[in-house]
Amino acid sequence: MAEADAQRWDGKHATGRPVEAEPPALLRGREHLLAGGGRALDVACGRGAVAVWLAARGFVVDAVDISPVALEALAALAERHGVADRVRTHRHDLDAGLPAGTSSGYDLVVCQRFRDPARYPALAAAPVPGGLLAITVLSGGDGPFRAAPGELRAAFAALEVIEYREGDGEQALLARRTGAGP
Ligand SMILES: C[S@@+](CC[C@H](N)C(=O)[O-])C[C@H]1O[C@@H](n2cnc3c(N)ncnc32)[C@H](O)[C@@H]1O
């Protein structure tokens, strides 16, 4: 990512409304699926609403984002919730792939409101067999941030779909990795 784009994200995070800890959108009402806890990966985590919520539920979380401003806000939120020791932040450009050491072994992988089709194979491979992937992207219309019709369903066809929805400008997929996976 160009430095100017990273700075643009910093600016958005610096002026955005404060965030509070909250569950991944696809897991609201399905918190029982998280009962086992374990390791979680939050890809393009922003200011950490989801990462901190997961840490507060007992997960050990790797949280990845390009924006130092976002990661500082995440660290402050984690501190407020008393879970700073369970969240590890990675300032990293996802254009280069997932950070070293975060490519596998997760009970839950979350990627909310961030689209990079080049990362789909890595996201499919990051959960342990039996682990979950929760991903949402903008859809409809044109532009690099918007998914093509059916994009998530096709990209993650090797996973067992728990929920797939498409409409109102968004695609959302909750799926489980089965067997040895992709
Ligand atoms: C729309 S926000 C979503 C944040 C969070 N997942 C949520 O649901 O609120 C997209 C996030 O992706 C991050 N981002 C954008 N491009 C990135 C890149 N190339 N590498 C890492 N993070 C990136 C931005 O800093 C921002 O936090």
The ligand as an SDF file (V2000), in Angstrom:
LIG
                    3D

 27 29  0  0  0  0  0  0  0  0999 V2000
  -13.2760   -0.3910    6.7900 C   0  0  0  0  0  0  0  0  0  0  0  0
  -11.9830   -0.6350    7.9650 S   0  0  0  0  0  0  0  0  0  0  0  0
  -12.5530   -2.0750    8.8150 C   0  0  0  0  0  0  0  0  0  0  0  0
  -11.9880   -2.1700   10.2130 C   0  0  0  0  0  0  0  0  0  0  0  0
  -12.5560   -3.3130   11.0600 C   0  0  0  0  0  0  0  0  0  0  0  0
  -12.2900   -4.6170   10.4660 N   0  0  0  0  0  0  0  0  0  0  0  0
  -14.0340   -3.1250   11.2880 C   0  0  0  0  0  0  0  0  0  0  0  0
  -14.8320   -3.9810   10.9120 O   0  0  0  0  0  0  0  0  0  0  0  0
  -14.4110   -2.0730   11.8630 O   0  0  0  0  0  0  0  0  0  0  0  0
  -10.6720   -1.3010    6.9440 C   0  0  0  0  0  0  0  0  0  0  0  0
   -9.3550   -1.4540    7.7050 C   0  0  0  0  0  0  0  0  0  0  0  0
   -8.3730   -1.9960    6.8300 O   0  0  0  0  0  0  0  0  0  0  0  0
   -7.1300   -1.3760    7.1100 C   0  0  0  0  0  0  0  0  0  0  0  0
   -6.3320   -1.5360    5.8850 N   0  0  0  0  0  0  0  0  0  0  0  0
   -6.6040   -1.0480    4.6580 C   0  0  0  0  0  0  0  0  0  0  0  0
   -5.6740   -1.4500    3.7810 N   0  0  0  0  0  0  0  0  0  0  0  0
   -4.7790   -2.2130    4.4660 C   0  0  0  0  0  0  0  0  0  0  0  0
   -3.5990   -2.9090    4.1100 C   0  0  0  0  0  0  0  0  0  0  0  0
   -3.1280   -2.9050    2.8600 N   0  0  0  0  0  0  0  0  0  0  0  0
   -2.9430   -3.5990    5.0720 N   0  0  0  0  0  0  0  0  0  0  0  0
   -3.4070   -3.6210    6.3460 C   0  0  0  0  0  0  0  0  0  0  0  0
   -4.5220   -2.9670    6.7390 N   0  0  0  0  0  0  0  0  0  0  0  0
   -5.2080   -2.2770    5.8120 C   0  0  0  0  0  0  0  0  0  0  0  0
   -7.4750    0.0540    7.4730 C   0  0  0  0  0  0  0  0  0  0  0  0
   -6.5110    0.7030    8.2690 O   0  0  0  0  0  0  0  0  0  0  0  0
   -8.7830   -0.1480    8.2420 C   0  0  0  0  0  0  0  0  0  0  0  0
   -8.5360   -0.2820    9.6230 O   0  0  0  0  0  0  0  0  0  0  0  0
  1  2  1  0
  2  3  1  0
  2 10  1  0
  3  4  1  0
  4  5  1  0
  5  6  1  0
  5  7  1  0
  7  8  2  0
  7  9  1  0
 10 11  1  0
 11 12  1  0
 11 26  1  0
 12 13  1  0
 13 14  1  0
 13 24  1  0
 14 15  1  0
 14 23  1  0
 15 16  2  0
 16 17  1  0
 17 18  1  0
 17 23  2  0
 18 19  1  0
 18 20  2  0
 20 21  1  0
 21 22  2  0
 22 23  1  0
 24 25  1  0
 24 26  1  0
 26 27  1  0
M  CHG  2   2   1   9  -1
M  END
$$$$
